C-alpha cells in the first residue's frame, strides 16, 4: 500500500468538501422529489429524500463552522 510522502500530501479542504456535499444532497433531493411528485411513494425514495435533507443540513453546518473558524483565526491575527 502506497500512501505517498508527507510532502506531497494534499491538505484537507473542509469548505470544498462541504460545498461538494451540499451539491450532492441537492441533486439527490431534486431526484427524489421528482419521483415522489410523479407518484412513486416507494419507501426507499422517501428515505433517500430524508437522508439527503439531513446530509444537506450537516454539510451546511460544516460550512458554517469553517467560516466561523476562519473568522476567529483572522481575529487572532489582527
N, C-alpha and C positions, 0 to 999 in steps of 0.2 A: 504494500500500500504506500503510495507516494503522496505525501501531504504538502510537499513543496517546502521551500525555505521560509524562514520568518521574514526575510527582507522582501520577498515577493508576495506576501500575503495582502489580500485586498481588505481594506478596513470595512467594518460593518457600517452600513448607512441606514439607520433606522427610519429616516424620513422617506427615503426611496422605497424601502420595504413597506412602510405604511401606505404610501400612495399606491403601490402595486396591489396591496391587499384591498384598498378601497375600490380600485378599478375592477378587480376580480369579483368582489362582493356585489358591486353594482351590476355587472354583467350577469351574474347568477340570479340576482333579484329580478332583473328585467326578463330573463328567460323563464323563470318560474312564474312570474306574474302573467306573462303571455299565455302560458299553459293553463293556468287557473282561469284566466279570462275566457279562454276558449272552451271551458267546461271540464277540463281534466282535473278532477279533485283527488287524484291518486295521493295517498298519504306521503309517499316519497317526495312528491313535488312540493307539498305543503311543508314538509320537514326541510327540504332544501331552501325554500324561501325563508323560513325561520332561521336556519343556520346562516344564511347569507346576511340577514339583518344583524345577527349577533356578531358575525365577523366584521361587518362594516363598523359597528359601534366600537368594537375592540380596536380596530385599526385607527379609528378617529381618535381614541384615547391615546394611542401610541404617538400619533402625530402631535396631539396637544401636549403631551409630556415632553417630547423632544423640543418643541418650540419653547416651552417653559424653561427647560434646562439650558437651552441656548441663550435665552434672555438672562437667566441667572449668571451664566458664565460671562456674558458681556458686562453685566453689572459689576461682577467681581474684578474684571479687567479695567473698568473705567476709573 
